C-alpha cells in the first residue's frame, strides 16, 4: 500500500510497509510490517515506536486520523491499570504486547494495533507512523 523509511540511532534504517486497514466490529485494525534494513541489529525495534506523547502502548507513537473530521484515534487500552502500577507501560493495549520481535538486518515483523473505528462512511484515513511520518489515504477494507 505504502512504504516509508526512517533512521534510528547509529544510522540503523527501518522500513514500514503499510497494509490496508480493516474493520473488526467497533474497531479498526491498523496493519503494517517493519523491516530492519541494517546495518546493525539495534535495540528491540519496537521500543522506538512507543512515543513520548502517545498512548504508551507498543505503538504509542502511531495514530490514525479521519481527514474529514480531523478526529485522531489512538490504540485501544483494555482493562484497568494493574493495582500498584505506576508506569504507563503497565497498561494493556490491543496490540502484540511484549511479543518477541526479530531484529536482525534483513528481517521484518508484522505489527498491528486496534483503534476505535471511524464512522462507517470513512473509507480512507491518514496514518501517523511516528518516526516514519504521516501516510495519507490508507484504505479501509
N, C-alpha and C positions, 0 to 999 in steps of 0.2 A: 504494500500500500504506500508506505513512505519510509525513508531511512534518513538518519542524521548521525553524525559522529561528534564526539566530544573528547577533549584531552583532560586527563586527570594528572595527579602528581607524577613527577619524574617522566613526563611525556607519554604515559600509557594512554592508548587510544581505545575507545569503546564505540560500537555502533549499535543504534537501536533500530530495529525493523518493526514498524507499527503494523499491526494486523487490523482488519475491520473489527469494530466493537460489536457486541450483540447484547440484546436484552435477555434478562433472566428474571421474569416476574417484574417486581418493582425496582429492579436494579439493572445497571449497565455494567457489563464485564469489559474491562479495559485490557486488551491483549497485545503483547509485544514480545520480541526476542532481543536480548542484549548479547552482543558478541565481543569478546576480548580480541582486539587487533594487535595487541602487544605493545612494546616488546617484552614486558615482564608479566608475571602472574599478578602482581599488585596485591592490595588487600582484598578481602572479600568484597567484591564489586558492589554488592547490594548496600553496603554501608554508605556509599557515596550518593545514594538516592533517597535517603531518609528526609532530608530537608530540615532546616532550622525553623522556618515559619510554617511548615506544613503540618500534616496531621500526626507526624512521628510514627506512622506505620512503616513497613518495609519500603514503601514507595511514597513516603510522605511529601517529597518534593514535587510529585506529579499531581495533576488535577485535570478535570475536563470542564470546558466552558461551552454553554449553549450560546452561539454567536448572536442569536436574535434577542434573547432576554438578558444576556450578559451574566447569567447565573453561573456560578462556579461550583462544581461538585468535587468533594474530596472523598478519600477512602472511607468505607463504612466500618465503624467500630462496633464490636459486638460485646455484650455483657458489661457488667460494672468493672471499675478498676479494682484489682485484687486488694484485699484487706492489707493494710500496711504498706502498700506500694507508693513510692514517692516519685519515681521517674516515669515520664510518659511512655517509655519503652515497655513498661509492664502492661500497657493496654493491648487488647487483642483486636485485630482487624481481619476482614475477609480478604486475605492475600496469602502468599506462600509462607508467611511467618518465618520461622527460623530454619527453613529448608536449607540443605547444603547446596551451594552453587559451585559449578566448575569455574575455575579462574584461570586455567592455562591459556596461553595465547592460541588462537585458532579455535577456541570452543565458544559455544553460545548456550544461553539458558532462556527458556520460555518463562515469561513473567506475566502476572495478571493481578488485578485487584478489582474490587466491586465499588461502585459509587451509586448513589441514588440515581435512578433513571430520569432523564429529562422528559418532558411531555411527549406523548406518542407521535405527534406530528413532526418532531425534530428528527431529521434523517442524517444529519452530519454535525459533528462537534469539533471544537478546537482542543487538541491535546497539548497541555503544557508538560513536556517531558523533562522538567528540571534542567539539568546541565546540558541536555540535548536541544533545548529550545522549544518553541511553540510550533505545532504542526496543525495547520488548518484543514478543514474539510475531511476529517476522518469519518468514513461512512458508518452508520449503524445498521446492522443487518438483523 
